[in-house]
Amino acid sequence: MCGFSGELRFDGASPDVGAVARMADLMTPRGPDGEGLYASGPIALGHRRLSIIDLSACGNQPMHDPDLGLTIAFNGCIYNYQQLREQLQAERGHRFFSTSDTEVVLKAYHTWGERFVDRLQGMFAFAIHERDTGRTFLGRDRFGIKPLYLAQTGRRLRFASSLPALVAGGEIDTSIDTVALHHYLSFHSVVPAPHTILNGVRKLPPATTRMIEADGTATDREFWRPNFTRDPAKADWTERDWEDAVLEAMRSAVTWRTVADVPVGVLLSGGLDSSMVVGLLAEAGQRDINTFSIGFESVGGEEGDEFKYSDVVAREFDTDHHKIRIGTDRMLPALHEAVHAMSEPMVSHDAVAFYLLSQEVAKHVKVVQSGQGADEVFAGYHWYPPMQALTEQLGPGASREQLVSQAVDRYQAAFFDRPHEEMAEVLRPEHRLEEDVSRAFVEQHFLRDGAETATDMALRLDSQIMLVDDPVKRVDNMTMAAGLEARVPFLDHEVLEVAAQVPPELKLAQEGKGVLKEAARRAIPSEVIDRPKGYFPVPALKYLEGPYLELVRDALHAPEARERGLFDDAYVDRLLQRPNEELTALRGNKLWQLGLLELWLQSHDVRP
């Protein structure tokens, strides 16, 4: 788990090693244990290392193999690297100079070519350069857990593990991408790949590799796409059969994510998802598991922690439990730090909670497992039942176009932050779009083959797009800001392949995640399964008032904001007069959404 940067030239010039070093230096928190630079011919690579596997200098990066003529910069963890290493040794006679997963990736590429990514169990982003052909191969894992940002100007391509790193490298078009801005204001800050909020920066989509030839021509390949249709071979499966399949997939996912040369802990909220991770680790024989829960001061009578539930799990499995209490006085400074740690602007208050939690957890361990992603994989949100009701209402005689059109209507009503028509109020004329690009994006995704019902369409979109560019990115950014590696077993591709085929009615049972809840009863106490659904409680940030409101006001009135001119002045003034009255369908604060974008742009000195 690390951060890397690079520059690739297509014009015969030498890459700017200084810019590559600046980009890498900005990512020091992602990799506090080591640094490295490599330059040869058309390419320069920079790396910051967080040592998790092979703690020796043999695992340092960028890693160059002179015999193979290959150089790699890698971020992530390949959980099955030992099995792949044995295969490479037995079948191809490869010799290894380290015990790292990075070297396995390098030799796997040499042996199996572009399709080697199909064999990887893990999270990853990488850049591999071929000395003899001048080709460069980029890749990103199936769920986009590990980031990879790109900026091409003329005959030069730069890439990095964070967007601000590319900005630090210089010579980037920092104007605002109007399509991305529309998505940001529609999808509570989600900007789907390849867009980012800046015109000059793109990101490689998840489950995608890109082969770049020496002359700069590039070819993308999507190497994984889950199937959300029913398997006829499983038509006679009972509810118990599906529960067995889910439980077995989760057991494997949790076990894979214990692979490390350092201890692995668990972020334990006390909810079903993280509790199940602890239960399955204990079932597999793990003892003295380090678990971590966070709580905030109560505000206005609203509880700021869920310790009563995490305590149940900690007692049940006799974990080494750490309850971290955060005072209100730490919130405002942490908010500034969390915004600065964001690779892209993210509106969820959870970011601050994850940031503070990660800072404390990193004092004890370097790797944690998290329950992130279960709601998007196993249908835990409130907008899924109406989607299923629509499928049943229309019946099997409905055309796909009719189903998709009405499914998009329902999804938009439940999920979108504002209708397209409201953009004319929010944005100044030069940033408005005539087309509702956000609705069109959802409709296009729903129309793709491989999703059978409206529920399947929504789950596919959420697990492949909305999850990637909000919760997944949030956890990666906030944990890596503390040099902490987060692993997410619910985002194991084999778990999703099982979950995608589970009949929607089984996932939607018991007010959501029914099949997961029944599987979990064999691993954890029912008390934490049948509890009311909880969220990361951050009471001090739920309403904009006092110093938090002033922070937003200052950001939106700053000279940079006025020069950038994104938002209509009358609209901003109206929200500032009633800062907590205008909320989105998901109860997000519309003022905070505007303020956070400006805070992020100003934090990273992104100039108009």
DOMIDREN-628068 format. One record per residue (C-alpha): x, y, z. Coordinates in steps of 0.02 Angstrom, whole numbers, plus 50000, padded with zeros to 5 digits. Layout:
N
XYZ/...
***
This chain:
608
500005000050000/500865015449938/500805030249820/501685032049654/501945045049518/502655045249344/502975054349182/503035046249011/503675055548857/503195051948677/504265065148592/506035059248627/506285071748769/506815066548944/505475066149078/505455079449212/506175069949361/505935085149474/504065085449439/503955066749472/504855069149637/503685083449687/502185072549651/502885058249754/503355069649898/501565075849911/501025057749942/502215054950088/500765050850208/500245036550091/501985029250105/502965035250257/504175020450261/505225023650107/505465033149945/506195029749775/506475037249602/506875028849437/507205036749268/507725028649105/507355033748927/505575040348908/504965036449083/505235042349262/504375034449412/504235040149592/503635029949740/503185031649924/503145015250019/502065008650161/502914992350208/501644978350233/502384963450139/504274960450135/504814973950256/506614973350193/507424984750064/507174971049935/505344976549923/505764994649885/505065003249732/505095007849592/505654989849563/506744986149412/507154968849344/508604970749222/508474952849160/506664954949110/506864973049057/505364978049163/505084991749292/503554993649403/502765006049522/501394997549621/500075002449750/498994989649839/499094971749899/498954955249805/498244943049931/498624927449829/500404932649787/501154917449874/500124905449769/500564914849609/502394915049658/502404896149680/501564894249511/502834905349426/504264895849506/503574878549467/502934881749290/504164894649223/505694892949334/505664911049390/506904915949526/506444929649650/507564942149736/506224947649862/504714940649953/503604955149899/501964954549803/502644968449690/503934956749613/502594943649587/501564956349488/503094960449381/503484942349339/501654937949316/501534951449182/503094944849097/502414927049100/500564929049064/500474945848977/499044958248991/497814945149053/498824941849210/497654953749302/496284940549290/497304929949412/497504943549543/496534942649707/496734959649786/496734978449766/497964986849651/498515000649536/500144999349440/501235005849301/502394993349214/503654999449085/504484988348954/506264993848919/506434985148752/504794990148670/504485006848757/502715001148801/501915005448968/500494995449047/499325003449175/497994994449277/496714996949414/495814984049521/494024978149496/493224989849623/494405004549598/494965003149779/496675009549728/496675025949630/497585030549470/497475048449402/498105053949232/498545070449150/499055071348967/499715087248889/500375086248713/501665072248700/501805069548886/500795058749007/500895060649195/500065049049320/499915047849509/498975039849653/498145056449696/497445071049599/498295084449707/499965076049668/499705079549484/499275097649525/500895098649625/501845092649473/501305108349381/500695112549205/498945105449232/497335112649161/496425116849323/494825123549246/493215115349307/492485100949206/490645105649182/490085087549160/490985082649321/490215097549410/488475091949357/488835074449424/489565081649585/487975091649617/486845077049570/487715061949650/488265069749818/490035072849753/490255056649653/491145060049489/491215043849388/492795039349291/493555044849179/493065062449233/493725072149382/493205089449438/494685096649339/494745096849149/496585092649147/496475076749251/495655060149212/495625043649306/495785025949242/494105017049268/494025002149386/494314984749313/495254992749169/496994990949096/497795002848972/499204997948855/500165013248796/501295010948646/502945020148629/502135032748510/500765036848637/499315027248560/498335018148694/497115003648706/495955000848855/495224984048907/493884981049038/494444964749116/492984961449234/491124964849231/489964955949356/488384947649294/486784953049383/485654939849304/485004923449373/485994907549337/484814893849270/485944880649349/485484887849520/483614889549489/483244876049619/484344883549754/483494886149922/483714901150036/484914890450137/485944886749982/486154905349948/486594908750129/487914895050121/488664902549963/488714919950038/489494913750200/490824903650110/491284918249998/491424929850149/492494917350243/493724916850099/493714935750078/494084939050261/495454925850266/496294932550108/496414949550191/497454943250337/498954941250221/500304952950288/501974953450375/501224964950507/499674963150620/497944966150545/496564974550648/494724978250616/493734994550614/492244989250721/490715000450714/489604987750801/488494985650648/488164969650554/489534971850424/491084975250529/490464963350665/490354949450537/492164952450488/492694950450670/491614934950692/492334926450537/494114930550589/493774922850759/492974907750676/494564905650572/495594904650732/496204922550750/496474927350932/496734944151018/496064953350867/496384972050878/494704980850856/494394999650850/492825009950876/492605028850874/491395039950967/491055058650973/490295069951104/488405070651105/487675086651034/485885092551058/485405076151140/486005066050991/487145051451034/488885052450961/489385034250977/488765016350959/489935008551086/488534998151162/488504987551004/490384986550973/490594981551155/489454966551126/490564960250986/492184964051078/491584953951228/490914939651122/492564936951034/493734943151171/494574955951058/495894968351108/494644982551094/495075001051082/493695013751108/494255030451039/493325045751104/493485061951007/493145078651089/492225092450996/493795103251007/494665091550884/493315092550751/493685109250668/495565106550647/495235088850587/493995095350459/495345105850377/496545091150379/495255078950310/494825090550166/496675092150124/496835073150127/495485070949994/496075066249821/494425073149758/493085083349848/491935072149953/490455079050049/490135065150175/490465069850356/491075051950376/492705057850300/493135067550458/492675052750567/493735040850463/495165053350464/495175054850654/494915036250678/496355032250560/497545044050649/497225034750812/497205017050739/498875019850651/499675021450823/499295002850850/499264993850681/499674996950497/498274986550419/496414985450459/494904976850384/493314986950362/491474982750333/491314995450192/490254991050042/489004978450110/487494989850081/487884991949896/488264973449872/486844965849975/485484979149952/485474988150118/484805005150063/483025011550060/482935014749872/483074996349825/481334990349879/480435003049766/481494996949621/480934979049653/479124984649671/479254992649498/479894976549420/478454966849497/477184980249449/477694980649266/477834961649254/478764951049127/477804958648981/478614975748998/479924980848870/481694984048932/481555002348878/479965004448981/480744996249133/482325006649120/481405023149096/480335020849251/481785013449350/482825029049315/481355039849373/481285030649539/483155030449563/483275049049525/481875053349648/482725043749789/484565046649753/484895062749656/485315078249756/484365090149643/483445089749476/484305096149320/483165111249317/483885117349482/485625118649406/485075135049326/484835142049502/486455134849571/487715138349435/488255153649339/487845152749153/489575148049094/489545132149200/487805126149153/487405112049033/485845110748926/485805091748938/485435082349099/487065072649087/486845064549257/485165056749216/485845051549046/487325043149133/486185032849245/485035028349101/486495022548994/487135011749137/485405004149168/485234999848984/486814989248980/486564970548964/486844959649116/485574966449240/483894957849249/482774968449361/482694986749413/483464981549578/484904973149488/485164988749383/485274999749538/486414987649631/487574986449482/487685005349465/487955007749652/489254994049672/490224998449514/490085017449511/489335026249663/490255015349789/491925017349699/491925036249695/491225039649868/491375027050011/492845017249937/493815032949894/493395040550063/494085025750159/495655024750051/496015043350065/495705044950252/496635029150304/498105032350189/498245050050260/498825041150418/499905028150331/498585014950368/498055001550244/496184997550239/495564981150167/493744978450120/493164960150113/491404964650054/492264971449898/493034954849856/492574951349674/492074933449715/490884939849851/490054951449726/489924937749595/488914927549720/487894942249783/487464948249608/486604931749569/485604930749731/483754933549692/483324951649738/481924946549857/483184937149966/484324952249976/482864963950012/482134953050152/482204958950333/482244977350280/483784974350173/485294962650169/484174948050218/485274934350145/486814942050228/485934943450395/485424925150393/487184919850345/487904930850483/486834922650618/488034907950610/489504919150652/488954933650765/487644937550899/485894941450833/485894956750946/487004966150824/486074959350672/484334964650723/484814981750790/484204997650702/485285002650554/486645014550611/487815026950528/489455034850578/488785047650702/489615064850692/488355076150781/489435091750780/489445091850589/487645087150557/487065105150554/488045120150492/488165132650633/489475142450729/491265140450666/490745127350537/489535139350456/490835153150459/492085141350376/490875138350232/490405156850220/492235161850210/492615148750078/491175154149966/491595172549986/493485170449965/494325179949823/494735163449736/492915158249742/492335174749670/493645173649533/493165155749493/491335160549484/490545143349496/488975147449593/487595160249572/487775173749706/485915174849743/485815156049768/487315155949885/486625170449987/484945161650003/485765145850071/486865155750190/485315164250262/484495147150290/486005135750307/485105120150367/483435121050280/483825115350103/484245096850104/484445083649970/483375067849953/484685058750058/484665072650189/486295080350133/486565098950160/486565108449994/487585122650067/488925110750131/489045103249957/489495120149882/490625124950026/491575108650025/492015110249841/492755127549868/493635121950027/494455107749931/494975118649784/495705131649901/496545118650012/497525112149862/497845129549792/496895125449632/496825142349547/495475147749424/
***
